[in-house]
């Protein structure tokens, strides 16, 4: 459009009419002659405004969420730390409680047998000196330990010390195939020799081929001269099977050890043997058969 005198005059006139309408609408309020037109415009533009608000509100919520994300994450991190600390405290409490129980059982066994023991913790497992079933304990010559001392726990015979260092010692477990110990049957006193069989039961050869033995019978260590390498009376295990050996001078039985060799933690090294043979006194009370009195 060309910038003519007529066009400028028309623009001024339109502006004046617009101001006049605004003045009339403001003064007239709800009775304004323009209220109908205003309502019509609202009915047309309202959905558009709500749609725009629907788009803007999630964006605004996202902005607030981003703004508060740091605070929420900090709280989440704090809760995670608190839960981790709580689990660690519970785990530590369980470990301490478990070791206290092991120590109580060890001291009760030592007391029943008259053994003086040095408590030690298992710190490593593995092959040593060609043997496959060994453990390392955190006590050694600085603690008065020497080779060929008997090692026990609250359940019974663990093994014997084979090598010694100032602060550690290697223990050959009774489950090792190269392990051998003299045994005595509970009650009858029948003597034999037990050998380790790895994860299987120990194999015991009784010197008396006619010995009366049955499943459930229990054995203890026979003992060595001066208590080295074995002190007497330490529980070994119970018979689970009697092998048929007709015509043989010896009788073979399979014995399930009392000690769980794959779960060793706290053990005791017998540093002073008992003054007298405790015989069967260290064995736990015999279980009562089902239905018995």
VEXDREN-2710 file (C-alpha; in Angstrom, 1 decimal):
% VEXDREN-2710
k/r/px/py/pz
1/UNK/0.0/0.0/0.0
2/UNK/1.4/3.4/-0.9
3/UNK/2.0/5.8/2.0
4/UNK/-0.6/8.4/1.0
5/UNK/-2.3/11.1/2.9
6/UNK/-5.6/9.1/2.8
7/UNK/-4.0/5.9/4.3
8/UNK/-2.4/7.8/7.2
9/UNK/-5.8/9.5/7.9
10/UNK/-7.5/6.0/7.9
11/UNK/-4.9/4.6/10.4
12/UNK/-5.5/7.5/12.8
13/UNK/-9.2/7.0/12.6
14/UNK/-9.0/3.2/13.3
15/UNK/-6.8/3.8/16.4
16/UNK/-9.2/6.4/17.7
17/UNK/-12.2/4.0/17.3
18/UNK/-10.3/1.2/19.1
19/UNK/-9.6/3.5/22.1
20/UNK/-13.2/4.5/22.1
21/UNK/-14.4/0.9/22.2
22/UNK/-12.0/0.0/25.0
23/UNK/-13.2/2.9/27.0
24/UNK/-16.9/1.9/26.5
25/UNK/-16.1/-1.7/27.4
26/UNK/-14.3/-0.8/30.6
27/UNK/-17.0/1.6/31.8
28/UNK/-19.9/-0.7/30.9
29/UNK/-18.6/-3.8/32.7
30/UNK/-20.9/-6.8/32.4
31/UNK/-23.5/-4.6/30.7
32/UNK/-21.1/-3.4/28.1
33/UNK/-22.4/-3.7/24.6
34/UNK/-19.2/-5.5/23.7
35/UNK/-19.6/-8.3/26.4
36/UNK/-21.3/-10.6/23.9
37/UNK/-18.3/-10.3/21.5
38/UNK/-15.9/-10.8/24.4
39/UNK/-17.7/-14.0/25.5
40/UNK/-17.7/-15.3/21.9
41/UNK/-14.0/-14.7/21.7
42/UNK/-13.5/-16.5/25.0
43/UNK/-15.4/-19.5/23.8
44/UNK/-13.2/-19.7/20.7
45/UNK/-9.9/-19.0/22.4
46/UNK/-10.5/-20.9/25.7
47/UNK/-9.8/-24.4/24.4
48/UNK/-6.7/-23.0/22.8
49/UNK/-5.5/-21.5/26.1
50/UNK/-6.2/-24.7/28.0
51/UNK/-4.3/-26.7/25.4
52/UNK/-1.4/-24.3/25.7
53/UNK/-1.6/-24.6/29.5
54/UNK/-1.6/-28.4/29.2
55/UNK/1.6/-28.2/27.2
56/UNK/3.2/-25.6/29.4
57/UNK/2.3/-27.3/32.8
58/UNK/4.3/-30.6/32.1
59/UNK/7.2/-28.4/31.0
60/UNK/7.0/-26.4/34.2
61/UNK/6.7/-29.6/36.2
62/UNK/9.8/-30.9/34.5
63/UNK/11.7/-27.7/35.2
64/UNK/10.7/-28.1/38.9
65/UNK/11.8/-31.7/38.9
66/UNK/15.1/-30.9/37.4
67/UNK/15.5/-28.1/39.9
68/UNK/14.7/-30.5/42.8
69/UNK/16.6/-33.5/41.4
70/UNK/19.7/-32.6/43.3
71/UNK/17.9/-32.6/46.6
72/UNK/16.1/-35.9/45.9
73/UNK/19.2/-37.7/44.8
74/UNK/21.1/-36.5/47.9
75/UNK/18.3/-37.9/50.0
76/UNK/18.4/-41.2/48.1
77/UNK/22.1/-41.4/48.5
78/UNK/21.8/-40.8/52.2
79/UNK/19.1/-43.6/52.6
80/UNK/21.3/-45.9/50.6
81/UNK/24.3/-45.2/52.9
82/UNK/22.2/-45.7/56.0
83/UNK/20.9/-49.1/54.7
84/UNK/24.4/-50.2/53.8
85/UNK/25.7/-49.2/57.3
86/UNK/22.8/-51.0/58.9
87/UNK/23.5/-54.2/56.9
88/UNK/27.2/-54.0/57.8
89/UNK/26.3/-53.6/61.5
90/UNK/24.0/-56.6/61.4
91/UNK/26.5/-58.7/59.5
92/UNK/29.2/-57.7/62.0
93/UNK/26.9/-58.6/64.9
94/UNK/26.1/-62.0/63.3
95/UNK/29.8/-62.7/62.8
96/UNK/30.7/-61.7/66.4
97/UNK/27.8/-63.8/67.7
98/UNK/28.8/-66.8/65.6
99/UNK/32.4/-66.7/66.8
100/UNK/31.4/-66.3/70.4
101/UNK/29.4/-69.5/70.0
102/UNK/32.3/-71.3/68.5
103/UNK/34.6/-70.1/71.3
104/UNK/32.2/-71.3/73.9
105/UNK/32.0/-74.7/72.3
106/UNK/35.8/-74.9/72.0
107/UNK/36.3/-74.0/75.6
108/UNK/33.6/-76.5/76.7
109/UNK/35.3/-79.3/74.7
110/UNK/38.7/-78.3/76.1
111/UNK/37.4/-78.2/79.6
112/UNK/35.7/-81.7/79.3
113/UNK/39.0/-83.2/78.0
114/UNK/41.4/-81.3/80.3
115/UNK/43.1/-79.8/77.4
116/UNK/44.9/-76.4/77.5
117/UNK/44.3/-74.8/74.1
118/UNK/45.5/-71.7/72.2
119/UNK/42.6/-70.3/70.2
120/UNK/43.4/-69.3/66.6
121/UNK/41.5/-68.3/63.5
122/UNK/41.7/-69.8/60.1
123/UNK/43.1/-67.3/57.7
124/UNK/43.8/-69.4/54.6
125/UNK/43.0/-72.8/53.0
126/UNK/44.9/-74.7/50.3
127/UNK/47.6/-77.2/49.4
128/UNK/50.8/-77.2/51.4
129/UNK/53.8/-79.6/51.3
130/UNK/52.0/-81.7/48.8
131/UNK/48.9/-82.2/50.9
132/UNK/45.5/-81.2/49.5
133/UNK/43.5/-80.6/52.7
134/UNK/45.3/-77.9/54.8
135/UNK/44.5/-74.7/56.5
136/UNK/46.7/-71.8/57.8
137/UNK/46.0/-70.3/61.3
138/UNK/47.0/-67.0/62.7
139/UNK/49.2/-68.4/65.5
140/UNK/52.7/-69.7/65.4
141/UNK/55.9/-70.3/67.3
142/UNK/55.7/-66.8/68.9
143/UNK/52.5/-68.2/70.6
144/UNK/54.3/-71.3/71.9
145/UNK/53.1/-73.6/69.1
146/UNK/55.3/-76.4/67.7
147/UNK/55.0/-79.1/65.1
148/UNK/52.8/-82.1/65.8
149/UNK/50.3/-80.4/68.1
150/UNK/46.7/-81.6/68.0
151/UNK/44.2/-79.1/66.6
152/UNK/40.5/-79.3/67.6
153/UNK/37.3/-77.2/67.6
154/UNK/34.1/-77.4/69.5
155/UNK/33.0/-80.5/67.6
156/UNK/36.1/-82.6/67.7
157/UNK/39.3/-83.4/65.8
158/UNK/40.4/-80.9/63.1
159/UNK/44.0/-82.1/62.4
160/UNK/47.6/-81.6/63.4
161/UNK/50.2/-78.9/62.9
162/UNK/52.7/-79.8/60.1
163/UNK/54.7/-76.6/59.7
164/UNK/55.3/-73.7/61.9
165/UNK/56.3/-70.0/61.4
166/UNK/56.6/-67.2/64.0
167/UNK/53.0/-65.9/63.5
168/UNK/51.3/-68.7/61.5
169/UNK/51.1/-72.5/61.3
170/UNK/49.9/-75.0/58.7
171/UNK/47.4/-77.6/59.8
172/UNK/46.9/-80.9/58.0
173/UNK/43.2/-81.7/58.2
174/UNK/41.9/-85.1/59.3
175/UNK/40.1/-85.3/56.0
176/UNK/43.3/-85.4/54.0
177/UNK/44.1/-88.8/52.4
178/UNK/47.5/-88.7/53.9
179/UNK/46.2/-88.2/57.4
180/UNK/46.1/-91.1/59.9
181/UNK/45.1/-91.2/63.6
182/UNK/44.7/-94.0/66.2
183/UNK/41.1/-94.4/67.4
184/UNK/39.1/-96.0/70.2
185/UNK/35.5/-97.1/70.1
186/UNK/33.2/-95.7/72.7
187/UNK/32.2/-98.2/75.3
188/UNK/34.0/-101.3/74.0
189/UNK/37.4/-99.6/73.6
190/UNK/38.1/-101.4/70.3
191/UNK/41.3/-99.8/68.8
192/UNK/41.7/-98.9/65.1
193/UNK/43.4/-96.5/62.7
194/UNK/41.4/-93.8/60.8
195/UNK/42.4/-92.4/57.5
196/UNK/41.1/-89.3/55.7
197/UNK/39.1/-89.7/52.5
198/UNK/38.7/-86.1/51.3
199/UNK/35.0/-85.2/51.1
200/UNK/33.9/-88.8/52.0
201/UNK/33.7/-90.5/55.4
202/UNK/36.9/-91.5/57.1
203/UNK/37.9/-95.1/56.8
204/UNK/38.7/-96.9/60.0
205/UNK/40.5/-100.3/60.2
206/UNK/39.7/-102.0/63.5
207/UNK/42.4/-104.3/64.8
208/UNK/39.8/-106.9/65.9
209/UNK/38.2/-108.4/62.9
210/UNK/35.4/-109.8/65.1
211/UNK/34.6/-106.5/66.9
212/UNK/30.9/-105.9/67.3
213/UNK/30.2/-102.6/65.5
214/UNK/27.1/-100.9/64.2
215/UNK/26.0/-97.7/62.6
216/UNK/25.9/-94.8/65.1
217/UNK/28.8/-96.1/67.3
218/UNK/31.2/-93.3/68.1
219/UNK/35.0/-93.0/68.1
220/UNK/37.6/-90.8/69.9
221/UNK/41.3/-90.4/69.4
222/UNK/43.5/-93.1/71.1
223/UNK/46.3/-90.7/71.8
224/UNK/50.0/-90.6/71.3
225/UNK/53.0/-90.8/73.6
226/UNK/53.4/-87.5/75.4
227/UNK/50.3/-86.2/73.5
228/UNK/52.2/-85.7/70.2
229/UNK/50.8/-85.6/67.6
230/UNK/47.5/-86.5/69.2
231/UNK/46.0/-86.1/72.6
232/UNK/43.5/-88.8/73.8
233/UNK/39.7/-88.5/73.9
234/UNK/39.1/-86.1/71.1
235/UNK/35.8/-86.9/69.3
236/UNK/36.4/-88.2/65.8
237/UNK/33.0/-89.2/64.4
238/UNK/30.3/-91.8/64.3
239/UNK/30.1/-95.0/62.2
240/UNK/27.8/-94.8/59.1
241/UNK/28.7/-98.1/57.5
242/UNK/30.3/-101.4/58.4
243/UNK/32.0/-103.0/55.4
244/UNK/31.8/-106.8/55.0
245/UNK/35.3/-108.3/55.4
246/UNK/34.8/-112.0/55.9
247/UNK/37.9/-113.9/56.8
248/UNK/39.9/-110.7/57.4
249/UNK/42.0/-110.1/60.5
250/UNK/40.7/-106.5/60.6
251/UNK/37.2/-104.9/60.2
252/UNK/36.7/-101.8/58.2
253/UNK/34.1/-99.2/59.0
254/UNK/33.2/-95.8/57.5
255/UNK/33.0/-92.9/59.9
256/UNK/31.4/-89.6/59.4
257/UNK/33.6/-86.9/61.1
258/UNK/32.0/-84.5/63.6
259/UNK/34.0/-81.6/62.2
260/UNK/32.8/-79.9/59.0
261/UNK/36.2/-79.2/57.3
262/UNK/34.8/-76.9/54.7
263/UNK/33.4/-74.5/57.3
264/UNK/36.3/-74.0/59.7
265/UNK/36.8/-70.6/61.3
266/UNK/37.8/-70.8/65.0
267/UNK/40.1/-73.6/66.2
268/UNK/42.1/-74.5/69.2
269/UNK/45.7/-75.9/69.4
270/UNK/46.3/-78.2/72.3
271/UNK/49.4/-76.8/73.9
272/UNK/49.2/-78.9/77.1
273/UNK/47.8/-82.5/77.0
274/UNK/45.4/-83.8/79.7
275/UNK/46.9/-85.3/82.9
276/UNK/44.7/-88.4/82.4
277/UNK/43.0/-89.9/79.5
278/UNK/39.4/-88.5/79.4
279/UNK/38.2/-91.6/77.5
280/UNK/34.7/-90.9/76.3
281/UNK/34.0/-87.8/78.5
282/UNK/34.5/-85.3/75.7
283/UNK/31.8/-86.9/73.5
284/UNK/28.5/-85.0/73.4
285/UNK/25.5/-86.6/75.1
286/UNK/24.2/-89.6/73.1
287/UNK/21.0/-88.7/71.2
288/UNK/17.8/-90.4/72.4
289/UNK/16.2/-92.6/69.7
290/UNK/12.8/-91.4/68.4
291/UNK/10.1/-92.6/70.7
292/UNK/12.5/-93.5/73.5
293/UNK/12.2/-92.4/77.1
END
